[in-house]
Amino acid sequence: MTINLRVPYFIDLKKPQDQGLNHTCNYYLQPEDEVTIGVWHTIPSIWWKNAQGKDQMWYEDALASNHPIILYLHGNAGTRGGDHRVELYKVLSSLGYHVVTFDYRGWGDSVGTPSERGMTYDALHVFDWIKARSGDNPVYIWGHSLGTGVATNLVRRLCERETPPDALILESPFTNIREEAKSHPFSVATILLKNAFCLVFRYIDTSLALTGSSSIPLQAVELNLQMTKTPFSYSVKHISCPLLILHAEDDPVVPFHLGKKLYNIAAPSRSFRDFKVQFVPFHSDLGYRHKYIYKSPELPRILREFLGKSEAERQH
């Protein structure tokens, strides 16, 4: 069975330029048989004029240029074309990064059925695709909300095979699904577009919670839909690369204390003894909530200082 979590419907994902991304190319990759995922590749903004009219091959070759690359793993609600995601791509592009992002199988125009294994495998496939084209350029992984779970699972796997990324950035992360759901005003998020969408409860990001759905017991969801039993905090303990955690104090979806808890688990872990682990809070007065940290005028400095140190660690 194939389901697609595509909200909003009016975005044509084949045309990122319609979202103001005039230096972005749309690709389709195939991680497995009968699975196809839609990918956007945004190049550093200094090249936007050169990118006009260029094809996929030109964009792929550009990954080998002397610019770092960020693989962005988005949250549950919407697609790679979501407004706040597009704004983050623009910020990162303006700072000189390539940004590669995609919709997990079953999201957007990607074909397949969502699952924890499938989402991690999709991310691994895209990472390997990038590394095959990026030469010696650093590759960073950035996960937001639900994407922080995918990111930690991915990076743990990369570290186990001794091909870690150059850094991991977690924006609005949580420690595990149960704690995140219990902390939210709703007991669990639901997606009611189709009954089949219930499969998404393996990974819940309550940013798509619908009023009236909060009566579904967490225990029933966990039992009947086989929600993952491995806390992401466990995976963090097996990661060996620099780690940056970003969290807004007024986040109403993933409470701030969960991001801080994840940091407190990671910081003393032996796997991080040779790497920087940093937690950056954003005061509630700033109003960044769950998905607007990209608006911070401090973000460029934070990334420059953290990833600059990560690059130094990489060279040693």
CORCORWO-V443076 format. One line per field, one symbol per residue. phi: phi as a letter, one per 20 degrees, with the letter a starting at -180 (. if undefined). psi: psi as a letter, one per 20 degrees, with the letter a starting at -180 (. if undefined). burial: + if it has 16 or more other C-alpha atoms within 10 Angstrom, else -. A space follows every 10 residues. Layout:
phi: ???
psi: ???
burial: ???
This chain:
phi: .dccecceff eeffcfffen deccdedcdc fbgmcccecd cdegffdfff ffmfefffff fffefebfcd eddeeffmcf efgffgffgf ffffenefcd cbeggnelde dqdfagffff ffffffgfff ffcemeffcd dcdclgffff fffffgffff emcffeacdd dleceaffff ffeegefaec cdfbffffgf fgcdcffdfd gndfeffgff ffffdlfgde fffffgfddc agccddbefd feddggffff ffffffgeff fdfdcfccdd ecgfffmele bcfgfffegg fgffffffff fffffe
psi: ppqpnoprhi poiimhhijj mjlppprpqn hrpjpppppp oprphijhgh ipjqahhggg hhhirmprpp oporagpbai jqghgghggg ghhhjjqqpp rrpqpiqcjq prpqqggggg hgggggghgg hiiicjqqpq poqpdhihgg ghgghghhhh jklqriqppo plrrhrgghg hhiqhqhqqq ojhqhiiihi ihopojikpp pijiipphhg ghghjlqpio qhhghhijpm rqpppppphk oigoqhhhgh ggghgggiph hjhjqppppo qpqhhhkhch kkhhipiigg gggggghghh hghhi.
burial: --++++---- +-+-++--+- +++++++-++ +---++++++ +++++----- +-------++ -+++--++++ ++++++++++ +---++++++ +++-++++++ ++++++++++ ++++++-+++ +++++++--+ +--+--++++ ++++++++++ ++++++++-- ---+++++++ ++++++++-+ +-++-+++++ +-----++++ +++++++++- -------+-- ++----++-- ++++++++++ ++++++++++ +-++++++++ -++--++-+- -+--++++++ -+----++++ ++++----+- -----++--+ ------
